[in-house]
Amino acid sequence: MPSIRRIRTSIVNRLAERRAHRRLSEELAAFRTAAERTELDLMLGRHTAEQTREIEAILAQQDAGRRNHATVQSGVGGFRA
């Protein structure tokens, strides 16, 4: 059975990871224009897929959210914002 100290440490570590992930997501959201994304892609290209996995996942999620928002805003599919 895990000790209280281990459980607390686990919770604190998880909260720190979530905070760092949220901060990274916010920083990556600033790369909006095609030129900014190209520059970011060039920087990421200097690293391995393993090193950039979290960043690529965040960018894919943000891109999907932007596409979805644009679709809803344009009324495609019968939706209207």
C-alpha positions as CSV (number, residue, x, y, z in Angstrom):
1,M,0.0,0.0,0.0
2,P,1.5,3.4,-1.0
3,S,2.4,5.7,1.8
4,I,0.8,9.1,2.2
5,R,4.1,10.8,1.4
6,R,4.3,8.9,-2.0
7,I,0.8,9.8,-2.8
8,R,1.4,13.5,-2.0
9,T,4.6,13.5,-4.1
10,S,2.7,11.9,-7.0
11,I,-0.1,14.5,-6.8
12,V,2.4,17.4,-6.6
13,N,4.4,16.0,-9.6
14,R,1.2,15.5,-11.6
15,L,0.1,19.1,-10.9
16,A,3.5,20.4,-11.9
17,E,3.4,18.5,-15.2
18,R,-0.1,19.8,-15.9
19,R,1.0,23.4,-15.2
20,A,4.1,23.0,-17.5
21,H,1.9,21.5,-20.2
22,R,-0.6,24.3,-20.0
23,R,2.2,26.9,-20.1
24,L,3.7,25.2,-23.1
25,S,0.3,25.1,-24.8
26,E,-0.1,28.8,-24.2
27,E,3.3,29.6,-25.6
28,L,2.7,27.5,-28.7
29,A,-0.6,29.2,-29.3
30,A,1.3,32.4,-30.1
31,F,2.6,30.9,-33.3
32,R,-0.4,31.7,-35.5
33,T,0.7,33.0,-38.8
34,A,2.1,30.8,-41.6
35,A,5.5,32.4,-41.2
36,E,5.6,31.8,-37.5
37,R,4.5,28.2,-37.9
38,T,7.2,27.7,-40.6
39,E,9.8,29.1,-38.3
40,L,8.6,26.8,-35.5
41,D,8.6,23.8,-37.8
42,L,12.2,24.6,-38.8
43,M,13.2,24.7,-35.1
44,L,11.4,21.5,-34.4
45,G,13.0,19.8,-37.4
46,R,16.4,20.1,-35.6
47,H,15.2,17.6,-33.0
48,T,14.1,14.0,-33.0
49,A,10.5,12.9,-33.1
50,E,10.8,11.7,-29.5
51,Q,12.1,15.1,-28.3
52,T,9.2,17.0,-30.1
53,R,6.4,14.5,-29.5
54,E,4.6,16.6,-26.8
55,I,4.9,19.8,-28.8
56,E,3.7,18.1,-32.0
57,A,0.7,16.7,-30.1
58,I,-0.2,20.2,-28.7
59,L,0.1,21.8,-32.1
60,A,-2.1,19.2,-33.7
61,Q,-4.7,19.7,-31.1
62,Q,-4.6,23.5,-31.5
63,D,-4.8,23.1,-35.3
64,A,-7.8,20.9,-35.0
65,G,-9.5,23.4,-32.6
66,R,-8.8,26.3,-35.1
67,R,-10.2,24.3,-38.0
68,N,-13.3,23.3,-36.0
69,H,-13.8,27.0,-34.9
70,A,-13.4,28.2,-38.5
71,T,-15.9,25.6,-39.8
72,V,-18.4,26.6,-37.2
73,Q,-17.9,30.3,-37.8
74,S,-18.3,29.8,-41.6
75,G,-21.5,27.9,-41.2
76,V,-20.2,24.8,-42.9
77,G,-22.2,21.7,-42.1
78,G,-25.3,23.6,-41.2
79,F,-23.8,25.1,-38.0
80,R,-23.9,28.8,-37.3
81,A,-22.1,30.5,-34.5
